[in-house]
Amino acid sequence: MPFTDNPYYARALRFIEETDLAALPAGKHVIDGDHLWVNIVDSPMKSAGQARYEVHDRYIDIQVPLSKAETFGVLPRALCTRPDGEMDPVKDILFFDDPVGALVTVEAGQSITFGPDTAHAPLIGEGTIHKAIFKVEAV
């Protein structure tokens, strides 16, 4: 199903448009139960060599850097060859140790979406970033 056909994805986009994300306190903000929420975090950034790909089965990620630009490694999940363990079904995350290659930079206030078919290595940059991470149930 395309993201645009997912009602939780559409609701997340409306929330992004209508909400001052930078004004939300750090932590988890439930928007629609287990279907949609946003985590506001302050995270240390790292080099591309330190970054790790991650994938999710149950949720789509919408990531919104708030304080400054953030760079992401991006790779089709099917091309990941070095899993680091098994999928954690509770946290809905599996990491890969594949080297980070293609990079995409997202400016503060813009968003990037990663579906279950796309591995992403977040938090590439320097210093600390204030950001929003939306978890949208993939239906």
C-alpha positions as CSV (number, residue, x, y, z in Angstrom):
1,M,0.0,0.0,0.0
2,P,1.4,3.4,-0.9
3,F,2.0,5.7,2.1
4,T,-0.7,8.1,0.7
5,D,-3.3,5.3,1.2
6,N,-2.4,4.8,4.8
7,P,-4.8,6.8,7.1
8,Y,-2.2,7.0,9.9
9,Y,0.4,8.4,7.5
10,A,-2.1,11.1,6.4
11,R,-2.9,11.9,10.0
12,A,0.9,12.2,10.8
13,L,1.4,14.6,7.9
14,R,-1.6,16.7,9.2
15,F,0.0,16.7,12.7
16,I,3.3,17.9,11.3
17,E,1.6,20.7,9.5
18,E,-0.6,21.8,12.4
19,T,1.9,21.4,15.3
20,D,4.9,23.3,16.4
21,L,7.1,20.2,16.9
22,A,10.0,22.2,18.4
23,A,7.7,23.3,21.2
24,L,6.8,19.8,22.3
25,P,8.7,18.5,25.3
26,A,11.1,15.6,25.0
27,G,9.4,12.1,25.2
28,K,6.7,10.1,23.6
29,H,3.5,11.8,22.5
30,V,0.7,9.4,21.6
31,I,-1.5,10.6,18.7
32,D,-3.6,7.5,18.0
33,G,-2.7,4.6,20.3
34,D,-0.3,2.0,19.0
35,H,-1.1,3.3,15.4
36,L,0.7,6.6,15.6
37,W,3.0,8.5,17.9
38,V,5.9,10.8,17.9
39,N,9.1,10.8,20.0
40,I,10.8,14.1,20.6
41,V,14.5,13.4,21.3
42,D,17.9,15.1,21.7
43,S,20.5,12.7,20.3
44,P,24.2,12.8,19.8
45,M,25.2,12.6,16.2
46,K,27.9,10.4,14.7
47,S,30.1,9.9,11.7
48,A,28.9,7.9,8.7
49,G,31.4,5.2,9.7
50,Q,29.8,4.9,13.2
51,A,26.2,4.9,11.9
52,R,24.2,1.7,11.5
53,Y,21.4,0.8,9.3
54,E,18.1,-0.1,10.9
55,V,14.8,-1.4,9.5
56,H,11.3,-1.8,10.9
57,D,8.6,-4.3,10.0
58,R,5.5,-2.9,11.7
59,Y,6.1,0.9,11.5
60,I,6.9,3.6,8.9
61,D,9.4,6.2,10.2
62,I,8.9,9.9,9.5
63,Q,11.9,11.7,10.8
64,V,11.9,15.5,11.2
65,P,15.2,17.2,12.2
66,L,14.2,20.3,14.2
67,S,17.4,22.0,15.4
68,K,19.6,21.5,12.4
69,A,20.2,19.4,9.3
70,E,20.6,15.7,9.7
71,T,22.2,13.2,7.2
72,F,20.9,9.7,6.7
73,G,22.4,6.7,5.1
74,V,19.8,5.1,2.9
75,L,19.8,1.6,1.3
76,P,17.1,-0.7,0.0
77,R,16.4,-3.3,2.7
78,A,16.8,-6.1,0.2
79,L,20.5,-5.0,-0.3
80,C,21.4,-5.3,3.3
81,T,23.5,-8.4,3.9
82,R,24.9,-8.2,7.4
83,P,22.2,-8.4,10.0
84,D,23.3,-7.8,13.6
85,G,21.0,-10.2,15.4
86,E,17.3,-10.8,14.8
87,M,14.3,-8.5,14.5
88,D,13.2,-7.3,18.0
89,P,9.4,-7.7,17.6
90,V,8.8,-5.6,20.7
91,K,10.9,-2.6,19.7
92,D,10.3,-3.3,16.0
93,I,13.9,-2.9,15.0
94,L,16.7,-4.8,13.3
95,F,20.2,-3.4,12.8
96,F,22.6,-4.1,10.0
97,D,26.4,-3.8,10.0
98,D,26.6,-3.0,6.2
99,P,28.8,0.0,5.5
100,V,26.9,3.2,5.1
101,G,27.0,4.4,1.5
102,A,24.5,6.7,-0.2
103,L,23.7,9.7,2.0
104,V,20.7,12.1,2.1
105,T,20.7,15.3,4.0
106,V,17.5,16.7,5.4
107,E,17.3,20.3,6.5
108,A,15.8,21.4,9.8
109,G,12.0,21.5,9.5
110,Q,11.9,19.1,6.5
111,S,10.9,15.4,6.8
112,I,12.0,12.1,5.4
113,T,10.0,8.9,5.4
114,F,11.3,5.3,5.6
115,G,9.0,2.4,4.9
116,P,9.7,-1.2,5.9
117,D,11.5,-1.8,2.6
118,T,14.2,0.9,3.3
119,A,17.1,0.7,5.7
120,H,18.2,3.9,7.1
121,A,21.2,5.1,9.2
122,P,20.1,8.2,11.1
123,L,22.0,10.8,13.2
124,I,24.9,11.4,10.9
125,G,26.5,14.8,11.6
126,E,28.2,16.7,14.4
127,G,27.0,17.7,17.9
128,T,23.6,17.0,19.2
129,I,20.3,17.2,17.3
130,H,16.7,17.9,18.5
131,K,14.3,15.9,16.3
132,A,10.9,14.3,16.0
133,I,10.6,10.6,15.1
134,F,7.1,9.6,14.1
135,K,6.1,5.9,14.2
136,V,3.3,5.2,11.8
137,E,1.7,1.8,11.7
138,A,2.2,0.2,8.3
139,V,-1.2,-1.0,7.2
